Amino acid sequence: MFKKILIANRGEIAMRVIRTCKEMGIKTVAVYSKADEDSLHVVFADEAVCIGPAPSSESYLKISNIIAAAEITNADAIHPGYGFLSENSKFSKICSEHKIKFIGPSPEMIEKMGDKATAVSTMNQAKVPTIPGSGGIVELEDDALKISNKIGFPVMIKASAGGGGKGMRAVWNKAEFSKNWASAKQEASAAFGNDDMYIEKLIEEPRHIEIQIIADQYGNVSHLSERDCSIQRRHQKLTEETPSPFMNSRLRKKMGKAAVKAAKFINYEGVGTIEFLVDNKRNFYFMEMNTRIQVEHPITEQVIDYDLIKEQIKVASGAKVSGNDYYPKLHSIECRINAEDPSNNFRPSPGKITNLHLPGGHGVRVDTHVYGGYTISPNYDSMIAKIITTDRKRTEAINKMRRALDEFIVEGIKTTIPFHRKLMDDPNYVKGIYTTKFMEDYSV
């Protein structure tokens, strides 16, 4: 087992990893930018190293600074969390070259599954259902248009290196194709330094359902059931739940089996998530794989009593996975609390938190790094907390979320708490009737 782990991240996920490490008797090293010197992860880690100024390009994305911090503190492993360098194959490779264990998949695996077009091609080989499309990168616009005409409009133009909705365009007919192709390539180039594109059939009003998996170096894979992430805005998830109100036991087993099959086919190691789109007839299609821990992992932990970070660390140190599959025994909902103003098009709201009261009680979990007096920096992602409620039934988890949101007080900045509170009363949400298009017609 590792003796000391450096957490190459910030915010609530850094706190999350630190807590589990302490429970496992593992020393921790926090890294922080100058903007984060008052953050809780800096306070609660055993050691802390400043790695640069506020811009992430000069701190949390600066590989040389992070490796230097690991070496001067004698850390024998690095946990990347999510975002930043968590899916950076170069970082994973450099860690290995410096004899530091990267708690995540190999550089080759990150490259294979991080490139969306390559991932789809790989899943086709594994005979995992995929969305009809180009099957790989398309270089010329004319070829892309021919493929689109063949599979039929509407289609999605997608950046191969994409994420967070960048470089993605829905095209409803031939006349709209050229301008969307050009704008998607331009956006992808600016966001990722890579304008490779591929084409997929647009699945109208689908559910976004993902399967959590964990795999070891010996070929054992377990799936930990599903999470429904369909409530999203501009491809950014807002709230998640498990089990999905759209699932049935037959579909759950089929999707779980497909996710395990995918992980075994690529000899995956570590935690990961296989993301699917599911149409209204419950046909499911591989969308992408995230080769890291997910923001929404706590709801999975709550319904199967399973510490994903602990198991991730154990697998990275050489432990075996049981190979057993897990199914939810309870119902759990997560709301992402962002420093944003929902009434002003979700505009970011950085600034000082003048007063804070966190909810509590049975079945309420809050993962956060903020406190009264803490200043939210404009330099990073706007999420300040995740609130998770868990109960025996979905209706009870919703009732508990309503109560917890009413108790959640944040003053000094705007947050998405009012949005989530309203969502918990929405008749369609309460009935479990929603798709990825829910927010397009939702009045905030």
C-alpha positions as CSV (number, residue, x, y, z in Angstrom):
1,M,0.0,0.0,0.0
2,F,1.1,3.6,-0.7
3,K,2.7,5.5,2.1
4,K,2.0,9.0,0.8
5,I,-0.3,10.3,-1.9
6,L,-0.2,13.7,-3.6
7,I,-3.6,15.0,-4.7
8,A,-3.1,16.8,-8.0
9,N,-6.4,18.7,-7.7
10,R,-8.4,21.2,-5.6
11,G,-11.8,21.8,-4.1
12,E,-14.2,19.1,-2.9
13,I,-12.6,16.2,-4.8
14,A,-9.2,17.0,-3.1
15,M,-11.0,16.9,0.3
16,R,-12.8,13.7,-0.7
17,V,-9.5,11.9,-1.4
18,I,-7.8,13.3,1.7
19,R,-10.5,11.9,3.9
20,T,-10.3,8.4,2.5
21,C,-6.5,8.5,2.7
22,K,-6.6,9.4,6.3
23,E,-8.9,6.5,7.0
24,M,-6.5,4.2,5.3
25,G,-3.5,5.5,7.2
26,I,-2.0,7.1,4.1
27,K,-0.2,10.5,4.4
28,T,-1.4,13.2,2.0
29,V,0.1,16.1,0.1
30,A,-2.0,19.0,-1.1
31,V,-0.9,21.2,-4.0
32,Y,-2.5,24.6,-4.4
33,S,-2.3,27.7,-6.4
34,K,-1.9,31.1,-4.7
35,A,-5.6,31.7,-5.2
36,D,-6.3,28.5,-3.1
37,E,-4.0,29.1,-0.2
38,D,-7.0,29.4,2.2
39,S,-8.8,26.3,0.8
40,L,-9.7,23.4,3.2
41,H,-7.7,20.8,1.3
42,V,-4.6,22.8,2.1
43,V,-5.5,22.8,5.8
44,F,-6.4,19.2,6.2
45,A,-3.6,17.5,4.2
46,D,-0.5,16.4,6.0
47,E,1.7,18.6,3.8
48,A,0.9,21.3,1.2
49,V,3.0,22.7,-1.6
50,C,2.2,25.9,-3.6
51,I,2.6,25.1,-7.3
52,G,2.0,28.5,-8.9
53,P,-0.2,31.5,-9.5
54,A,-4.0,31.4,-9.9
55,P,-4.4,30.5,-13.6
56,S,-4.7,26.7,-13.9
57,S,-2.3,26.7,-16.8
58,E,0.4,27.9,-14.5
59,S,-0.5,25.7,-11.5
60,Y,-2.9,22.7,-11.6
61,L,-2.1,22.0,-15.3
62,K,1.7,22.6,-14.8
63,I,3.0,19.0,-14.9
64,S,6.6,19.9,-14.0
65,N,5.5,21.8,-10.9
66,I,3.3,18.9,-9.7
67,I,6.0,16.3,-10.3
68,A,8.5,18.5,-8.4
69,A,6.0,18.7,-5.5
70,A,5.7,14.9,-5.4
71,E,9.5,14.5,-5.5
72,I,10.3,17.0,-2.7
73,T,7.6,15.4,-0.5
74,N,8.6,11.8,-1.4
75,A,5.0,11.0,-2.5
76,D,4.9,7.5,-4.0
77,A,1.6,8.0,-5.8
78,I,-0.5,10.8,-7.4
79,H,-4.3,10.9,-7.4
80,P,-5.5,13.2,-10.2
81,G,-9.2,13.5,-9.1
82,Y,-11.4,14.7,-12.0
83,G,-10.8,17.4,-14.5
84,F,-7.4,19.1,-14.9
85,L,-4.8,16.3,-15.6
86,S,-7.0,13.3,-14.7
87,E,-7.3,12.1,-18.3
88,N,-3.9,13.4,-19.6
89,S,-1.9,10.5,-21.0
90,K,1.3,12.6,-21.0
91,F,0.9,13.2,-17.2
92,S,0.3,9.5,-16.6
93,K,3.4,8.6,-18.6
94,I,5.6,11.2,-16.8
95,C,4.5,9.9,-13.4
96,S,5.6,6.4,-14.5
97,E,8.9,7.7,-15.7
98,H,9.5,9.3,-12.3
99,K,8.6,6.1,-10.5
100,I,5.4,7.7,-9.1
101,K,2.2,5.6,-9.4
102,F,-0.5,7.4,-11.3
103,I,-3.8,6.4,-9.7
104,G,-5.6,5.8,-12.9
105,P,-5.3,3.9,-16.2
106,S,-2.1,3.6,-18.3
107,P,-1.2,6.3,-20.8
108,E,-2.1,4.0,-23.6
109,M,-5.6,3.4,-22.2
110,I,-6.2,7.1,-21.7
111,E,-5.2,7.8,-25.3
112,K,-7.4,4.9,-26.6
113,M,-10.5,5.9,-24.7
114,G,-9.9,9.7,-24.5
115,D,-10.1,10.1,-28.2
116,K,-13.8,9.8,-28.9
117,A,-13.6,8.5,-32.4
118,T,-11.0,5.8,-31.5
119,A,-13.2,4.8,-28.5
120,V,-16.2,4.3,-30.7
121,S,-14.2,2.3,-33.2
122,T,-12.8,0.1,-30.3
123,M,-16.4,-0.5,-29.0
124,N,-17.5,-1.5,-32.4
125,Q,-14.7,-4.2,-32.3
126,A,-15.9,-5.2,-28.9
127,K,-19.5,-5.6,-30.3
128,V,-20.8,-3.1,-27.8
129,P,-23.8,-1.2,-29.3
130,T,-22.7,2.2,-30.8
131,I,-24.5,5.0,-32.4
132,P,-24.6,4.8,-36.2
133,G,-22.0,7.2,-37.7
134,S,-18.6,7.6,-39.4
135,G,-16.9,5.1,-37.1
136,G,-13.9,7.3,-36.9
137,I,-12.4,10.7,-37.8
138,V,-13.6,12.4,-41.0
139,E,-11.2,14.8,-42.5
140,L,-13.1,16.4,-45.4
141,E,-16.5,18.2,-45.1
142,D,-17.7,16.6,-48.3
143,D,-17.1,13.1,-46.9
144,A,-18.8,14.1,-43.6
145,L,-21.8,15.3,-45.5
146,K,-22.0,12.1,-47.6
147,I,-22.0,10.0,-44.3
148,S,-24.7,12.3,-42.8
149,N,-26.9,11.8,-45.9
150,K,-26.4,8.0,-45.7
151,I,-27.3,7.6,-42.0
152,G,-30.0,10.3,-42.3
153,F,-30.5,13.7,-40.6
154,P,-30.5,14.8,-37.8
155,V,-26.9,14.1,-37.0
156,M,-24.3,15.2,-34.5
157,I,-20.9,16.7,-35.5
158,K,-18.6,15.9,-32.6
159,A,-15.0,16.8,-31.7
160,S,-12.9,13.7,-31.3
161,A,-11.0,15.3,-28.4
162,G,-14.2,16.8,-27.1
163,G,-15.8,17.2,-23.7
164,G,-18.2,19.5,-21.9
165,G,-20.2,20.1,-25.1
166,K,-17.3,21.8,-26.8
167,G,-17.0,21.2,-30.6
168,M,-20.4,19.6,-30.7
169,R,-23.2,20.6,-33.1
170,A,-26.7,19.2,-33.8
171,V,-27.5,19.4,-37.5
172,W,-31.1,18.9,-38.6
173,N,-30.8,19.1,-42.4
174,K,-28.3,19.4,-45.3
175,A,-28.6,23.1,-45.6
176,E,-27.3,23.7,-42.0
177,F,-24.4,21.3,-42.4
178,S,-21.5,23.5,-43.7
179,K,-21.8,26.3,-41.2
180,N,-22.0,23.9,-38.3
181,W,-19.1,21.9,-39.5
182,A,-16.9,25.0,-39.7
183,S,-18.0,26.4,-36.3
184,A,-17.5,23.0,-34.6
185,K,-14.0,22.6,-35.9
186,Q,-13.1,26.2,-34.9
187,E,-14.4,25.7,-31.4
188,A,-12.7,22.3,-31.0
189,S,-9.4,23.8,-32.2
190,A,-9.6,26.6,-29.7
191,A,-10.7,24.4,-26.8
192,F,-8.5,21.3,-27.3
193,G,-5.9,22.2,-29.9
194,N,-7.4,19.5,-32.1
195,D,-10.1,19.9,-34.7
196,D,-10.6,16.3,-35.7
197,M,-14.3,15.6,-36.1
198,Y,-16.6,12.6,-36.4
199,I,-20.2,12.1,-37.2
200,E,-23.0,10.3,-35.3
201,K,-26.7,9.9,-35.8
202,L,-28.6,12.2,-33.4
203,I,-30.6,10.2,-30.9
204,E,-33.6,12.5,-30.2
205,E,-34.6,13.1,-26.6
206,P,-32.5,10.3,-25.1
207,R,-31.6,9.5,-21.5
208,H,-28.0,9.9,-20.6
209,I,-27.2,6.8,-18.4
210,E,-23.8,5.7,-17.3
211,I,-22.4,2.5,-15.8
212,Q,-19.7,2.7,-13.1
213,I,-17.1,0.0,-13.4
214,I,-13.9,-0.9,-11.5
215,A,-11.3,-3.3,-12.9
216,D,-7.9,-4.7,-11.7
217,Q,-4.7,-5.7,-13.4
218,Y,-5.7,-9.3,-13.3
219,G,-8.7,-9.0,-15.7
220,N,-11.4,-8.9,-13.0
221,V,-14.2,-6.3,-13.7
222,S,-17.2,-5.3,-11.6
223,H,-20.0,-3.0,-12.6
224,L,-21.6,-0.9,-9.9
225,S,-24.9,-0.2,-11.7
226,E,-26.1,3.0,-13.3
227,R,-26.5,6.7,-12.8
228,D,-29.0,8.8,-14.7
229,C,-27.4,12.1,-15.7
230,S,-30.0,13.3,-18.1
231,I,-30.7,16.7,-16.4
232,Q,-28.1,18.8,-17.9
233,R,-27.6,22.2,-19.5
234,R,-25.3,22.7,-22.5
235,H,-24.0,19.1,-21.9
236,Q,-23.0,20.0,-18.3
237,K,-24.7,17.8,-15.7
238,L,-26.8,19.5,-13.1
239,T,-28.2,16.6,-11.0
240,E,-27.9,12.9,-11.1
241,E,-29.7,9.9,-9.5
242,T,-29.5,6.2,-9.0
243,P,-31.2,4.0,-9.8
244,S,-32.6,5.6,-12.9
245,P,-36.4,5.9,-12.9
246,F,-36.3,4.9,-16.6
247,M,-34.5,1.6,-16.0
248,N,-35.9,-1.9,-15.4
249,S,-34.0,-4.9,-14.2
250,R,-33.6,-6.4,-17.6
251,L,-32.1,-3.2,-19.1
252,R,-29.9,-2.8,-16.0
253,K,-28.4,-6.2,-16.5
254,K,-27.9,-5.8,-20.2
255,M,-26.1,-2.4,-19.8
256,G,-24.0,-3.7,-16.9
257,K,-23.0,-6.7,-19.0
258,A,-22.1,-4.4,-21.9
259,A,-20.0,-2.1,-19.7
260,V,-18.1,-5.1,-18.2
261,K,-17.6,-6.5,-21.7
262,A,-16.1,-3.1,-22.9
263,A,-13.7,-2.9,-19.9
264,K,-12.5,-6.4,-20.4
265,F,-12.0,-6.0,-24.1
266,I,-9.6,-3.1,-23.6
267,N,-7.9,-4.7,-20.5
268,Y,-9.0,-1.7,-18.4
269,E,-7.5,-1.0,-14.9
270,G,-9.0,1.3,-12.3
271,V,-12.3,3.1,-12.0
272,G,-14.1,4.3,-15.0
273,T,-17.5,5.1,-16.4
274,I,-19.1,3.8,-19.6
275,E,-21.6,6.4,-20.8
276,F,-24.6,5.5,-22.9
277,L,-27.5,7.2,-24.6
278,V,-30.7,5.3,-24.2
279,D,-33.7,6.0,-26.6
280,N,-37.4,5.9,-25.7
281,K,-37.5,2.2,-26.7
282,R,-34.7,1.4,-24.2
283,N,-32.2,0.7,-26.9
284,F,-28.8,1.8,-25.6
285,Y,-25.7,3.1,-27.5
286,F,-22.1,3.6,-26.3
287,M,-21.2,7.3,-26.2
288,E,-17.9,7.6,-24.4
289,M,-15.7,6.4,-21.6
290,N,-14.4,8.5,-18.8
291,T,-11.1,7.0,-17.5
292,R,-11.3,8.7,-14.0
293,I,-13.5,9.1,-11.0
294,Q,-16.7,11.1,-11.7
295,V,-18.2,14.1,-10.0
296,E,-21.3,12.1,-9.3
297,H,-19.6,9.0,-7.8
298,P,-21.1,9.6,-4.3
299,I,-24.6,8.5,-5.3
300,T,-23.2,5.1,-6.3
301,E,-21.4,4.9,-3.0
302,Q,-24.5,5.6,-1.1
303,V,-26.8,3.0,-2.7
304,I,-24.3,0.0,-2.6
305,D,-22.2,1.0,0.5
306,Y,-19.0,1.1,-1.4
307,D,-16.1,3.6,-1.0
308,L,-15.0,4.1,-4.6
309,I,-11.9,6.2,-3.8
310,K,-10.7,3.6,-1.3
311,E,-11.2,0.8,-3.8
312,Q,-9.5,2.8,-6.5
313,I,-6.4,3.3,-4.4
314,K,-6.4,-0.4,-3.4
315,V,-6.6,-1.5,-7.1
316,A,-3.8,0.9,-8.0
317,S,-1.6,-0.7,-5.3
318,G,-2.2,-4.2,-6.8
319,A,-5.4,-5.4,-5.0
320,K,-7.9,-7.6,-6.8
321,V,-11.5,-6.7,-7.7
322,S,-14.1,-9.3,-6.6
323,G,-15.6,-9.5,-10.1
324,N,-19.1,-9.4,-8.5
325,D,-21.6,-6.9,-9.9
326,Y,-23.5,-4.5,-7.6
327,Y,-27.1,-3.4,-7.7
328,P,-28.7,-0.5,-5.8
329,K,-30.4,-1.2,-2.5
330,L,-31.5,2.4,-1.9
331,H,-32.2,5.5,-3.9
332,S,-29.8,8.5,-4.1
333,I,-29.9,11.9,-5.7
334,E,-27.1,14.4,-6.1
335,C,-27.5,18.2,-6.8
336,R,-24.4,20.1,-7.9
337,I,-24.4,23.5,-6.1
338,N,-22.6,26.0,-8.3
339,A,-21.7,29.6,-7.7
340,E,-23.9,30.7,-10.5
341,D,-27.1,32.9,-10.9
342,P,-29.8,30.7,-12.4
343,S,-32.0,33.8,-13.0
344,N,-29.3,35.3,-15.1
345,N,-28.5,32.5,-17.6
346,F,-26.4,30.7,-14.9
347,R,-23.8,33.5,-15.0
348,P,-20.9,32.7,-12.7
349,S,-21.0,34.4,-9.3
350,P,-17.5,34.5,-7.7
351,G,-17.0,36.4,-4.5
352,K,-16.8,36.0,-0.7
353,I,-19.2,33.7,1.1
354,T,-20.4,35.9,4.0
355,N,-22.5,33.2,5.7
356,L,-22.9,29.5,5.3
357,H,-25.1,26.8,6.8
358,L,-24.8,23.2,5.6
359,P,-27.7,20.8,5.8
360,G,-27.5,17.6,7.8
361,G,-29.5,14.8,9.2
362,H,-30.0,11.1,8.4
363,G,-29.4,10.4,4.7
364,V,-27.9,13.8,3.9
365,R,-24.3,14.0,2.7
366,V,-22.5,17.3,1.6
367,D,-19.2,17.2,-0.2
368,T,-17.6,20.6,-0.2
369,H,-14.5,22.7,0.4
370,V,-16.1,26.0,1.3
371,Y,-16.9,27.7,4.6
372,G,-18.1,31.1,5.8
373,G,-15.6,33.7,4.9
374,Y,-14.2,31.6,1.9
375,T,-13.7,33.5,-1.4
376,I,-14.8,31.8,-4.6
377,S,-12.2,32.4,-7.3
378,P,-13.2,33.2,-10.8
379,N,-10.3,31.1,-12.1
380,Y,-11.9,27.7,-11.7
381,D,-15.0,25.6,-12.1
382,S,-18.0,27.2,-10.3
383,M,-19.1,24.1,-8.3
384,I,-18.8,24.7,-4.6
385,A,-20.6,21.7,-3.2
386,K,-22.5,18.5,-3.9
387,I,-25.5,17.6,-1.8
388,I,-26.5,14.0,-1.8
389,T,-29.7,12.6,-0.2
390,T,-30.4,8.9,0.2
391,D,-33.4,6.9,1.3
392,R,-35.3,3.7,0.6
393,K,-37.5,5.0,-2.2
394,R,-37.2,7.8,-4.8
395,T,-40.1,9.8,-3.4
396,E,-38.4,9.8,0.0
397,A,-35.0,10.8,-1.5
398,I,-36.8,13.7,-3.2
399,N,-38.5,14.8,0.0
400,K,-35.2,14.7,1.8
401,M,-33.6,16.8,-0.9
402,R,-36.3,19.4,-0.6
403,R,-35.7,19.6,3.1
404,A,-31.9,19.7,2.8
405,L,-32.0,22.4,0.1
406,D,-34.2,24.5,2.4
407,E,-31.6,24.2,5.1
408,F,-28.7,25.0,2.7
409,I,-27.9,28.7,3.3
410,V,-25.2,30.5,1.3
411,E,-25.0,34.3,1.5
412,G,-22.7,36.7,-0.3
413,I,-22.9,35.0,-3.7
414,K,-25.6,33.6,-6.0
415,T,-25.9,29.8,-6.2
416,T,-28.0,27.2,-8.0
417,I,-29.8,26.2,-4.8
418,P,-33.1,27.9,-5.9
419,F,-33.0,26.1,-9.2
420,H,-32.6,22.7,-7.6
421,R,-35.3,23.5,-5.1
422,K,-37.7,24.3,-7.9
423,L,-36.6,21.2,-9.8
424,M,-37.6,19.0,-6.9
425,D,-41.2,20.2,-7.2
426,D,-41.4,19.9,-11.0
427,P,-44.2,17.4,-11.8
428,N,-42.3,15.7,-14.6
429,Y,-39.1,15.4,-12.6
430,V,-41.1,14.0,-9.6
431,K,-42.6,11.4,-12.0
432,G,-39.2,10.6,-13.5
433,I,-40.2,11.8,-16.9
434,Y,-37.2,13.6,-18.3
435,T,-34.6,13.4,-21.1
436,T,-31.4,15.3,-22.0
437,K,-33.7,17.9,-23.6
438,F,-35.4,18.7,-20.3
439,M,-33.6,22.0,-19.7
440,E,-34.4,23.3,-23.2
441,D,-38.0,23.9,-22.3
442,Y,-37.5,24.4,-18.5
443,S,-38.3,27.9,-17.2
444,V,-35.6,28.7,-14.5
